[in-house]
Amino acid sequence: MSPAITHVHLAANEASEHRGLIITLFALFVLATLGITIWAGRQTKDAADFYAGGRQFSAFQNGLAVSGDYMSAASFLGIAGAIALFGYDGFLYSIGFLVAWLVALLLVAEPLRNSGRYTMGDVLAYRMRQRPVRTAAGTSTIVVSIFYLLAQMAGAGVLVSLLLGITSDAGKILIVALVGVLMIVYVSIGGMKGTTWVQMVKAVLLIGGTILITFLVLLKFNFNISDLLGSAAENSGKGDAFLEPGLQYGADGTTKLDFLSLGIALVLGTAGLPHILIRFYTVPNAKAARKSVNWAIGIIGGFYLMTIALGFGAAALISQDEIIASNPSGNTAAPLLALHLGGVDSAWGAILLATISAVAFATILAVVAGLTLASSSSFAHDIYANVIRKGKATEKEEMRAARWATVLIGIVSIALGALARDLNVAGLVALAFAVAASANLPTILYSLFWKRFTTQGALWSIYGGLIVAVGLVLFSPVVSGDPKAMFPDVDFAWFPLKNPGIISIPFGFAMGWLGTVLSKEEPDAKKFAELEVRSLTGTGAH
């Protein structure tokens, strides 16, 4: 048996020896968050409470919740794993995720808060034909959310399997199902109020856990970052190449294009993510929405700086073989780092492993709740209430539809998450970013800032961006034709890139322009003038 596999078994053994402690920590978090959810559920009286938390959260509270929504399993597990395996190229995820907030802050946060009520569909429907644009917005929101949910489900399966020593596929699928059931309960009972409080608690736990691990890594290297990076390069077996661009994305022209595609998707995707967009409606006004993004940038920026210590610390202290043996995509690098920092055969190591894993699990539960809420809200408010019932549904009926949608979306996510359990979670999230930037972002920007934009332009933009982005992903190495693909044993991948952003995002913008130019519909100039005043000043905002 190789030393790497021996160490992974040691990690599993450590977990099994202290399984009582691990299960207790997990149970405490789940019980605490369920308590918060039940309490919040009792405060949820109407649709404004369910969808927007009654718009009662302060800028700081919402900033903390936005951070909780954004710092997902991809950030904590995926980026740490990508840096541990690919050095500099892995850290590009951190940079992309952080820079993306500037687009959200400068272009979207304030106008969106002023223009809509609960969903992206509200903004589009203000000056366009209600039923077709709400159907398109609801469809897009659900597809993007399910892509993002895949990553969280995959992360949950990997994490709990490591801790409980589960190696069978059936066991991993059972874990994915458990996360799905918990998320259905959180959203159905707590709505936006419960989900927001869970996200705030989770953000504090995640930042606290990351600070602890960062401190312990730096302590190990006497707070000398140069020594840390040098040790990481040496231990990786790749030397100086580990600290330079090109290890993952510089092998040939295709990987360089893949890097460019990934970068575009990361930077433009945040401003189109449904679970981030709905967070702007939970504050009382646009000023608070803008301030909450400022708070989020500060919190998230600090976190992404610390991913340097997580990823390079794992590379310096754990062999590459051990990381890969535990999970081929590196998703368990952060929990393994916690174990090594505490001591592989010590109780302190097991406590650190259990604590960091419980924090990561908390991260997954909070993010899946936010995503499910975004997609079920869009279905209930846009598709059910305004398309199927033509605006005649009562608030009670709308909220009932949202809860049923939560159950259905949960079932779909469990099924797809089971298939995606071996993929790198940061890469999966990048796909969600690409789909969001291709379908949602062009439509939002055109709707807010282009007077001539029409219903046909919106439909072409959403459906065009969505179909091309999802179509290219289906025929990419993410799904087939690669040892780490969803279906590694078959090959129908004719699109060479792992991220479709470089083609699908410009296509989404182009289709919005083309649909508008070819449209015979005369845009309503008065409605656009009203939307412009409202989006910039907040006059008439809900």
Solvent accessible surface area in square Angstrom, and as a share of the most:
residue,aa,sasa,rsa
1,M,176,0.79
2,S,49,0.32
3,P,104,0.66
4,A,8,0.06
5,I,74,0.38
6,T,58,0.34
7,H,66,0.29
8,V,25,0.14
9,H,85,0.38
10,L,61,0.30
11,A,0,0.00
12,A,23,0.18
13,N,74,0.38
14,E,8,0.04
15,A,0,0.00
16,S,46,0.30
17,E,125,0.56
18,H,47,0.21
19,R,80,0.29
20,G,51,0.49
21,L,64,0.32
22,I,2,0.01
23,I,90,0.45
24,T,73,0.42
25,L,49,0.25
26,F,27,0.11
27,A,42,0.33
28,L,107,0.53
29,F,20,0.08
30,V,26,0.15
31,L,118,0.59
32,A,58,0.45
33,T,0,0.00
34,L,39,0.19
35,G,38,0.37
36,I,42,0.21
37,T,0,0.00
38,I,78,0.39
39,W,125,0.44
40,A,0,0.00
41,G,20,0.20
42,R,177,0.64
43,Q,66,0.30
44,T,18,0.10
45,K,156,0.66
46,D,56,0.29
47,A,3,0.02
48,A,29,0.22
49,D,14,0.07
50,F,0,0.00
51,Y,4,0.02
52,A,0,0.00
53,G,0,0.00
54,G,21,0.20
55,R,36,0.13
56,Q,128,0.57
57,F,10,0.04
58,S,54,0.35
59,A,15,0.12
60,F,91,0.38
61,Q,49,0.22
62,N,0,0.00
63,G,0,0.00
64,L,22,0.11
65,A,0,0.00
66,V,0,0.00
67,S,0,0.00
68,G,0,0.00
69,D,1,0.00
70,Y,4,0.01
71,M,0,0.00
72,S,1,0.01
73,A,1,0.00
74,A,1,0.01
75,S,2,0.01
76,F,1,0.00
77,L,0,0.00
78,G,0,0.00
79,I,0,0.00
80,A,0,0.00
81,G,0,0.00
82,A,4,0.03
83,I,0,0.00
84,A,0,0.00
85,L,9,0.05
86,F,52,0.21
87,G,0,0.00
88,Y,83,0.31
89,D,1,0.01
90,G,0,0.00
91,F,41,0.17
92,L,27,0.13
93,Y,12,0.05
94,S,2,0.01
95,I,74,0.37
96,G,6,0.06
97,F,4,0.02
98,L,53,0.26
99,V,60,0.35
100,A,0,0.00
101,W,1,0.00
102,L,90,0.45
103,V,24,0.14
104,A,0,0.00
105,L,34,0.17
106,L,135,0.67
107,L,71,0.35
108,V,0,0.00
109,A,0,0.00
110,E,45,0.20
111,P,14,0.09
112,L,0,0.00
113,R,2,0.01
114,N,2,0.01
115,S,2,0.01
116,G,1,0.01
117,R,89,0.32
118,Y,7,0.03
119,T,3,0.02
120,M,9,0.04
121,G,0,0.00
122,D,14,0.07
123,V,0,0.00
124,L,0,0.00
125,A,7,0.05
126,Y,49,0.19
127,R,21,0.08
128,M,17,0.08
129,R,133,0.48
130,Q,84,0.37
131,R,110,0.40
132,P,40,0.25
133,V,0,0.00
134,R,16,0.06
135,T,45,0.26
136,A,0,0.00
137,A,0,0.00
138,G,0,0.00
139,T,47,0.28
140,S,0,0.00
141,T,7,0.04
142,I,34,0.17
143,V,40,0.23
144,V,1,0.00
145,S,0,0.00
146,I,25,0.13
147,F,25,0.11
148,Y,2,0.01
149,L,0,0.00
150,L,9,0.04
151,A,0,0.00
152,Q,0,0.00
153,M,0,0.00
154,A,0,0.00
155,G,0,0.00
156,A,0,0.00
157,G,0,0.00
158,V,12,0.07
159,L,0,0.00
160,V,11,0.06
161,S,8,0.05
162,L,15,0.07
163,L,0,0.00
164,L,47,0.23
165,G,34,0.32
166,I,47,0.24
167,T,120,0.70
168,S,61,0.39
169,D,77,0.40
170,A,76,0.59
171,G,14,0.13
172,K,43,0.18
173,I,69,0.35
174,L,131,0.65
175,I,11,0.06
176,V,0,0.00
177,A,28,0.22
178,L,95,0.47
179,V,0,0.00
180,G,0,0.00
181,V,82,0.47
182,L,20,0.10
183,M,0,0.00
184,I,27,0.14
185,V,48,0.27
186,Y,2,0.01
187,V,0,0.00
188,S,22,0.14
189,I,71,0.36
190,G,0,0.00
191,G,0,0.00
192,M,1,0.00
193,K,23,0.10
194,G,1,0.01
195,T,2,0.01
196,T,0,0.00
197,W,77,0.27
198,V,1,0.00
199,Q,0,0.00
200,M,15,0.07
201,V,53,0.31
202,K,0,0.00
203,A,0,0.00
204,V,89,0.51
205,L,70,0.35
206,L,0,0.00
207,I,36,0.18
208,G,39,0.38
209,G,8,0.07
210,T,0,0.00
211,I,91,0.46
212,L,66,0.33
213,I,1,0.01
214,T,16,0.09
215,F,102,0.43
216,L,32,0.16
217,V,0,0.00
218,L,34,0.17
219,L,90,0.45
220,K,115,0.49
221,F,26,0.11
222,N,127,0.65
223,F,107,0.45
224,N,63,0.32
225,I,99,0.50
226,S,82,0.53
227,D,74,0.38
228,L,2,0.01
229,L,48,0.24
230,G,36,0.34
231,S,36,0.23
232,A,0,0.00
233,A,6,0.05
234,E,142,0.64
235,N,62,0.32
236,S,8,0.05
237,G,70,0.67
238,K,78,0.33
239,G,33,0.32
240,D,105,0.54
241,A,46,0.36
242,F,0,0.00
243,L,60,0.30
244,E,91,0.41
245,P,96,0.60
246,G,27,0.26
247,L,53,0.26
248,Q,54,0.24
249,Y,26,0.10
250,G,27,0.26
251,A,84,0.65
252,D,74,0.38
253,G,50,0.48
254,T,55,0.32
255,T,34,0.20
256,K,119,0.51
257,L,87,0.43
258,D,14,0.07
259,F,76,0.32
260,L,92,0.46
261,S,0,0.00
262,L,8,0.04
263,G,25,0.24
264,I,52,0.26
265,A,0,0.00
266,L,2,0.01
267,V,45,0.26
268,L,48,0.24
269,G,0,0.00
270,T,0,0.00
271,A,1,0.01
272,G,0,0.00
273,L,0,0.00
274,P,6,0.04
275,H,0,0.00
276,I,1,0.00
277,L,2,0.01
278,I,9,0.05
279,R,2,0.01
280,F,1,0.00
281,Y,1,0.00
282,T,0,0.00
283,V,0,0.00
284,P,74,0.46
285,N,76,0.39
286,A,11,0.09
287,K,118,0.50
288,A,11,0.09
289,A,0,0.00
290,R,87,0.32
291,K,96,0.41
292,S,0,0.00
293,V,0,0.00
294,N,77,0.39
295,W,124,0.43
296,A,0,0.00
297,I,42,0.21
298,G,52,0.50
299,I,32,0.16
300,I,0,0.00
301,G,12,0.11
302,G,31,0.30
303,F,0,0.00
304,Y,4,0.01
305,L,120,0.60
306,M,30,0.13
307,T,0,0.00
308,I,44,0.22
309,A,6,0.05
310,L,1,0.00
311,G,0,0.00
312,F,12,0.05
313,G,0,0.00
314,A,0,0.00
315,A,0,0.00
316,A,12,0.10
317,L,45,0.22
318,I,1,0.01
319,S,49,0.32
320,Q,21,0.09
321,D,94,0.49
322,E,4,0.02
323,I,0,0.00
324,I,80,0.41
325,A,46,0.36
326,S,27,0.17
327,N,6,0.03
328,P,57,0.36
329,S,5,0.03
330,G,0,0.00
331,N,0,0.00
332,T,2,0.01
333,A,0,0.00
334,A,2,0.01
335,P,0,0.00
336,L,0,0.00
337,L,0,0.00
338,A,0,0.00
339,L,1,0.01
340,H,34,0.15
341,L,24,0.12
342,G,11,0.11
343,G,23,0.22
344,V,26,0.15
345,D,122,0.63
346,S,37,0.24
347,A,57,0.44
348,W,125,0.44
349,G,0,0.00
350,A,0,0.00
351,I,70,0.35
352,L,2,0.01
353,L,0,0.00
354,A,0,0.00
355,T,47,0.27
356,I,0,0.00
357,S,0,0.00
358,A,12,0.09
359,V,8,0.05
360,A,1,0.01
361,F,7,0.03
362,A,0,0.00
363,T,0,0.00
364,I,0,0.00
365,L,0,0.00
366,A,0,0.00
367,V,0,0.00
368,V,0,0.00
369,A,0,0.00
370,G,2,0.02
371,L,0,0.00
372,T,0,0.00
373,L,0,0.00
374,A,1,0.01
375,S,0,0.00
376,S,0,0.00
377,S,2,0.01
378,S,3,0.02
379,F,57,0.24
380,A,0,0.00
381,H,11,0.05
382,D,0,0.00
383,I,24,0.12
384,Y,44,0.17
385,A,5,0.04
386,N,28,0.14
387,V,21,0.12
388,I,102,0.52
389,R,82,0.30
390,K,120,0.51
391,G,52,0.50
392,K,153,0.65
393,A,19,0.15
394,T,77,0.45
395,E,83,0.37
396,K,156,0.66
397,E,42,0.19
398,E,17,0.08
399,M,20,0.09
400,R,130,0.48
401,A,13,0.10
402,A,0,0.00
403,R,79,0.29
404,W,162,0.57
405,A,5,0.04
406,T,0,0.00
407,V,47,0.27
408,L,116,0.58
409,I,11,0.05
410,G,0,0.00
411,I,98,0.50
412,V,65,0.37
413,S,0,0.00
414,I,30,0.15
415,A,60,0.47
416,L,59,0.29
417,G,0,0.00
418,A,11,0.09
419,L,77,0.38
420,A,0,0.00
421,R,41,0.15
422,D,65,0.34
423,L,14,0.07
424,N,34,0.17
425,V,0,0.00
426,A,0,0.00
427,G,25,0.24
428,L,4,0.02
429,V,1,0.00
430,A,1,0.01
431,L,4,0.02
432,A,0,0.00
433,F,1,0.00
434,A,0,0.00
435,V,0,0.00
436,A,0,0.00
437,A,0,0.00
438,S,0,0.00
439,A,0,0.00
440,N,0,0.00
441,L,1,0.00
442,P,0,0.00
443,T,0,0.00
444,I,0,0.00
445,L,28,0.14
446,Y,41,0.16
447,S,0,0.00
448,L,4,0.02
449,F,104,0.43
450,W,58,0.20
451,K,115,0.49
452,R,123,0.45
453,F,3,0.01
454,T,3,0.02
455,T,0,0.00
456,Q,54,0.24
457,G,0,0.00
458,A,0,0.00
459,L,35,0.18
460,W,86,0.30
461,S,0,0.00
462,I,0,0.00
463,Y,73,0.28
464,G,10,0.10
465,G,0,0.00
466,L,11,0.06
467,I,120,0.61
468,V,35,0.20
469,A,0,0.00
470,V,34,0.20
471,G,23,0.22
472,L,18,0.09
473,V,5,0.03
474,L,87,0.43
475,F,75,0.31
476,S,1,0.00
477,P,24,0.15
478,V,20,0.11
479,V,9,0.05
480,S,0,0.00
481,G,40,0.38
482,D,31,0.16
483,P,122,0.76
484,K,84,0.35
485,A,7,0.06
486,M,33,0.15
487,F,82,0.34
488,P,66,0.42
489,D,139,0.72
490,V,77,0.44
491,D,105,0.55
492,F,90,0.38
493,A,32,0.25
494,W,165,0.58
495,F,13,0.05
496,P,81,0.51
497,L,6,0.03
498,K,96,0.41
499,N,6,0.03
500,P,1,0.01
501,G,0,0.00
502,I,38,0.19
503,I,83,0.42
504,S,0,0.00
505,I,4,0.02
506,P,69,0.44
507,F,75,0.31
508,G,0,0.00
509,F,54,0.23
510,A,52,0.40
511,M,40,0.18
512,G,0,0.00
513,W,133,0.47
514,L,65,0.32
515,G,0,0.00
516,T,3,0.02
517,V,58,0.33
518,L,104,0.52
519,S,20,0.13
520,K,202,0.86
521,E,59,0.26
522,E,153,0.69
523,P,37,0.23
524,D,73,0.38
525,A,61,0.48
526,K,149,0.63
527,K,74,0.31
528,F,10,0.04
529,A,50,0.39
530,E,69,0.31
531,L,0,0.00
532,E,74,0.33
533,V,84,0.48
534,R,28,0.10
535,S,4,0.03
536,L,114,0.57
537,T,91,0.53
538,G,23,0.22
539,T,93,0.54
540,G,60,0.57
541,A,34,0.27
542,H,98,0.44
